[in-house]
Amino acid sequence: MANVSRAGRKVKVDWDAWCARSLAEEDIVRLILDGTVIRTRLDRKATNISVLAAIGVRRDGQKVLLSIRNMGGESPSSASDRPTGAIRPALPDRPRPWRQFLDDLDARVLKRPEFVIVAPEARVPRDGAPGLEAALVALWGDDLPIQRCTVHKHRNLLAHAPKHMQDELTEDYRDMIYADTAAEVERRHKAFLRKWRLKHRAVADSLEEAGDRLFTFTRLDPSQWKSARTTNATLRLNEEFRRRIKTQTVLPCAETVPMLLWALLASGQIQMRKVDGWETLSQPIEPMLLDLAA
């Protein structure tokens, strides 16, 4: 029992050091931001908690977990608790979880990425991720290339359509998103809007809500499109995590969730591979050329 207790304390010390580490030397070209919901126990009651995760893609294409935190949980570590180095003080405290999350990455000197993929905030029953996107723009400027996850947007569209239209909607959406060229994506996008404004206006309105951020991936080399359209990297990470804790329907506390996921990655039990198209990551991102008017 004493050995188990010591091992637990060692994991906690390593976890705290990982959470406070400097990110100044990380050469991150792409940032993937998403959330998941894990069942755990808080205040002696089983409940669902939302966890925020940031995965970075290094210039060589390797994915790496940069941060994982409970939504609305601990505040960013103070500068005195962080490793010595050029760590900027955290931005003023703000109530929105994504802003606090990004403030912590900024305080640990994560450089501005070249491309960011985002998903709607966990369990927020509306289209888009306005809190997250606004926080990204406030931190890194409105010229930051942001890609809305196309899988999440597909789910949004299905939620607006009656069941008898969903197969047709899915076919039209996939034809648009998986077109071979940027010009063909643009053509099919216009056709989608014209059709669904007449067929079911709520679907067209939902698609228009995302604007050009649903098609930012077309600014990249086509070899990157598969990995740049979605936040699937975090989805696969979540699936691996759930598979390994499926025998525990309730975890002991909120802090256990991110720490356990980190420990599984640190020990090599969960591994992340390079992104598709990594060979062209060094190519510059093209300006947005799509004409989204239809």
Number of C-alpha atoms within 10 A of each C-alpha: 6 7 8 9 9 11 12 12 12 12 14 15 11 14 18 15 14 15 20 21 18 21 17 17 9 16 16 25 19 21 23 27 24 24 25 18 17 21 18 21 18 16 8 9 11 15 15 15 20 20 21 22 24 20 23 24 24 20 17 16 21 15 21 19 19 21 20 21 23 23 21 16 14 11 13 20 15 12 16 7 12 18 13 10 12 11 18 12 14 19 14 7 11 11 8 13 21 25 21 23 25 22 23 23 22 22 23 26 21 20 16 18 18 15 20 23 27 26 24 23 22 16 10 9 9 11 19 22 17 12 14 22 22 14 19 21 14 11 16 13 12 12 7 15 21 23 25 27 26 25 15 16 22 17 12 19 20 17 15 16 17 11 11 8 12 15 12 10 20 15 10 17 20 14 16 20 24 14 16 13 12 21 14 15 19 22 17 19 26 16 14 20 21 14 14 17 13 11 13 15 15 16 23 19 15 20 22 15 14 18 13 18 17 21 25 26 31 26 18 20 15 15 14 19 20 14 17 28 22 23 25 19 19 21 14 12 19 17 10 16 20 15 10 13 14 9 8 11 12 17 18 15 16 23 15 15 23 18 20 16 21 21 16 15 17 13 9 10 12 15 13 16 10 15 19 16 17 17 14 16 22 11 9 11 16 13 11 14 13 17 12 14 10 11
